[in-house]
Every structure is written in C-alpha cells, then in structure tokens.
Amino acid sequence: MSVCVSCQKPLEVELEPDSDTEDVQMSASYSKAPAAAPETVPDDVHLNCGCHFHWDCLLSAYQITECPSCGKNLSSTSPTGDQQVLCILNNEGGLQENLDILPLLSEESYLKAYPNERKCRAFLEFCREGDMQAIIGMITGDSDDEDEDEEMGDDDNAGTKDVGIDALLRYQDPIGEMQSGLHAAVQTQSREVAWLLLLLASNLPLLEFPPEVFQEAEAQGIMRGLTEDKTDIRSLRDANGKTAEDVAREVGGVWATGWIGNGRLAI
C-alpha cells in the first residue's frame, strides 16, 4: 500500500466506533477476549504530480496550486476557462476521478489565514441548508461551540469567539461571491431562515411579518433588538451587485410572488 508523502503512514483512516461497538469492546476487555481490529477506510488524495496525501495532511501542508512535497504545479484550465486542481480521491465515499479540489483547498487556506471567519462561514452554510436549530444555536450561544473548539485546536480557533451576533447576521462571504445569509437562504428556498434573518437583521416593519414568525421566535426565546442604527440585511449586495430580493426574482419557486417592492416575503 502507498503511504502519505507527508506523514509516511498508510493511506487509510480509522473509523470512530459507535456506541454499540464501544460496548462490545468493553465487554471483550473484561472477558479477556481479543478486541476486534479497528475498522478502516481509504483516505487517499492522489495528486496529478503522482504524490499521495491523507486529506488532513494535504490541508496542513497545502500551498496554492503547488504540491507541498515535490513542488510541481498542480493547476490546469477547465473547459470553462477556470483554474482547477484535479485529483483522484479515494475515501469513505468511494473513488472519485478527476475531482476538482481547488475550491476546498482555497477555502481551507483562507480560513487558516483568517480563522475568525470559520464561525461566520459555518453560519452561512447553515443558512444555505435551512438548518434552523443550528442557526438559532449560534445566535443564542447555545450551540456546540465548546466541543468544536476542542476539536479545532488553539491555532485554528484563534479569534473565533470574537464574532458578534450583528456581524454574524450580516456577514458576507469574501470567497463566495460576497453572499450574505439572506442571499444563501433565498437561493436555496429556505424561507424559514429568510424570515428569521429579516426579523433579526432588517428594518422591515413588524406588521409585515406573518404571526407564525413571532410564534416561532418566541418559542426559541428570540427577540428583535434595535436595528435602526445597523445595516439592513436587505441592502447587502453580492459580488454581482444583486440584493437577496434580486436573487429571489431570479430563482422563483417559493419566492415567485414573495418579494414585493418593500422586501416582504409572501407566506
């Protein structure tokens, strides 16, 4: 088996045992029976220069478009004219050939340079996925940040707790076309998330909100604070100069009759 050029270990990773497996292992240890061998899956990033890495080892050593081991240029041009870094990826999800990993590598490189934005980008991803509970957890401080902090380590976590709620709600992704959470929610048709963001980060008159929004907010212990002196999230424009309302007009769907001049979402 080939080994990772960075750590010189086999190109595989052990799976975390689930609770049932842990119980079996505990029983085996008490009964002096031999413990089962840990289950492993492939973890092999085969770059076009010929070098093999574990995914985490590659992220730790990655240099933009250059192999951190042999120094060969990894970039090529896609059919659309964009830069790409193709590889053969073999992991728990199976074998993928000609996979462009440049977006992931660029994101990780950016977050290594600006670790305080890791929380903001996680927030945007939750908006994109429509994960209301995760969003509310981040807003109320009732998320699993402490557990995540321990997993990330001190260097990766530097500055992540300095992001205020107002900045989180109005964050625009510098490597994601300057989208805000509202852009992301509208683009993926996450109407509940859009309403929540409008409640917390816009000056939309409260009379414009449907009763269901207030009922849900009250159940979650969420209230609108002062917004008059803050940037209205509806005014934020992405890298293409579009507001979330502009995006809503383009995507249609649940927004087909939803945004009417003053930014109100239909129900």
N, C-alpha and C positions, 0 to 999 in steps of 0.2 A: 504494500500500500504506500502511495506517495505521502509525504509529510508536508506540513505547513513550512514554508521557507522562513517564516518569522520565528516560530516557537519550536520548530523541529518535532512537533508531536503529530500523531496520526490525524488524518482529515476526517474526524468524527467528533461528536459531542454526546455526552451522557444526558439522557432524558431525566428530568426531575421525577422522582417516584410520586405517584398519587397516594392518597391516604390508605387505600387498600393494600398497596404494595408495601408501604411502610409497616403496616400491621403484620403482614406476612414475614417481613424481615425481622421484626422484633420477636415474633414467635419463634423463628428459626434460631435466633441468637440465644434465647432462653433454653431451647431444646437441644442446643449444640449441633443442630443440623446445619449443613453447609448453606451459606447465604447464596441466593441467586445472583448471577452475574448482572451487573447494571446494563440496562438496555441503551444501545447507542444508535444514532442516526448519522448519515453523512453530513459533513459541514465543509464543503469544498468549493472555493471560488477559483476557477481555473481561468486566469487572465490570458489575453491573446499573445502575451510575450512568452507564455509557457510556464510561468510561475503559479504555484498553488498557495492559497491562503485560507485559514479559517476566516469567517466573516468578521468577527470581532478583531482579529489580528490585523486584517486589512484596514478596518476603520481606525485602529490605533496608529497605524504607520502611514496612512494614505497621504500621498502628495498629488495635487491636482494633475490629472492626466498622465502621470508618470508612475511606473511600477516602483514601489519603495524598496524593492530588492535589487532588481537589475538595472533600473533607471530608464528602461525603454519607454518610449511614448506609447500610450495605450489608446489614444483618441483616434477616431475615424469620423467620416462625414456620413450622416444618414441620408436616405433618399430625399428627405425634405430640406437638406442643407444644414441641419443642426449637428452640433458636435455630440458624439456618443462614445461610451466606453463599453464595448461588448465583452461578454464573458460566457463561460459555461458554468452554471450554478447547479450544484447538487446538494440538496439539503432535505429536511424532513418533508418538504412539499413535493419532492421529486426532482427529476432532471429537467433543467431549462437551458436551451441552447440559444446563442445569440441574444442574450438578455442585456439590455442597456441599464447599467447600474450607475451611470453618471448622476442622475437626479438624486439618488440616495446618498452617494458619496459627497456630492456638493452640499446637501443638507447637513450631513454629519460634520463636514469640515466647517460649515458656517456656525453650527451650534458649539463646536469646540472653541471657536473664536469668540462667540457671544453666548455663553451658557445661560445667561439670564433670560434668553428668549425661548428656551426649551419649554417652559411652562406656557408661554403665550402660544407657541405652535401646537402644543397639545390641546389647548383650549380651542384653537381653530379647527383642529381635527375632530373634536367632539361636536362642534357646530356643524361640520360637514356631515358627520354621521348621524346627527339628530339625537345624540345621547344626552337627554335632558338631565338625568341624575348625575352624570359626571360633570356637566356644566354647573349645575346647582352646587355640587360639592366643592368645586373650585371657587365659586363666588362666595359661598358661605364659610369657606375654610374648613369644611367637613369632609375633605377628600382624603385620599391615601397618600398625601404628600410626604409624611414622615417615613412611610415604608419605601416610597420611591427614592427619597433622599439617601437612605441607607444603601439601596441597590446601586445608585448612581456614583457614589463616592464623593469625596470632598472637592476634587478638582472640577468634575463635571457639574457639581451642584453649586459652584460659587455664584452667588448673586441671584439664584432662582427665587428666593423668598422676598426679594426687593420689589417685585412687580405688584403695584397696587391694583385694586379692583377696577378703577376707572381706566387705567392704562390697559388692563387685560381686555376689558369690554371693547375698547376702541383700537386694539392692536391691528396693524396692517402688515402683512407678510412680505418682507423685502425680497424674498426669493420665491415668492408665489404670486407674482403679478399684483402685489400690494392689495390683496383681497383682505377684507375685514371679516369678522364672524358673520355679519349680516349678509355679505356677498356669498359666503360659503353656504349658509343656511338656505338662501333663496335658490342658489344654483342647484342644490340637491333636494329641493322641495321639502325642507324641514320647517314646516310652518310653525309648530310649537316653539321651536328655538327662535325663529324670527320674531314672534310676538314677545318672547321673554327679553330679547335684546332691545326691542323697541321700548319696552316698559322701563328697562334699566338705563338705557343709554341714548334716549331720544327725547325731544321736547314735544312729541305727539300728544295732543290733549287727551286727558284720561277718558273723556267722553267718547273718544274714538275707539276705545278698546271694548271688545266683547266681554260680557260678565265672566265667561269661562277663564279668561286670562287672570282676573283678580282672584277667582276662587282657587286656581292652581297656585298662584303666587302666595296667597295667604296660607295655604296648606303647607307650603315649603318654608314659610317664615321669611318671605322676601317682600321688601317694600321699595318703592321708588324714592330715591333721595333727591337732593337738589340737582337739577340738570340744566338750569338756565345759563349757568356760567361755564358749561362744559360743551365740548364739541358734540353736535348732534350726529349720531352714527349714520343717519340717512344722508348726510352731506359728504361722507367719505367716498373718494373716487379711487378706483383701481388703476393699474398701470396703463389701461386703455382709456382712462378718463370717464369710466362708467360708474354711476352710483348703483347701489343694490336695486333701486327701482328700475334702472335701465336694464339690469340683468333680468329682473322679473318679467319685463315686457318681452325679452328675447326667449326665455325658457318656456313661457306659457304655463301649461299644466295647472296646478292649483292657484297660480298667480294670474291666470288669464283675465280675470275680472277683479283682481285683488288690489292693485295699486292704482289709486285714482287721484292723481294730481298732488294731494297733500300727503301721500305716502301711506295711506291707510290700507291695511290688509283685509281682504274680504274673508268671511267665515262661511 
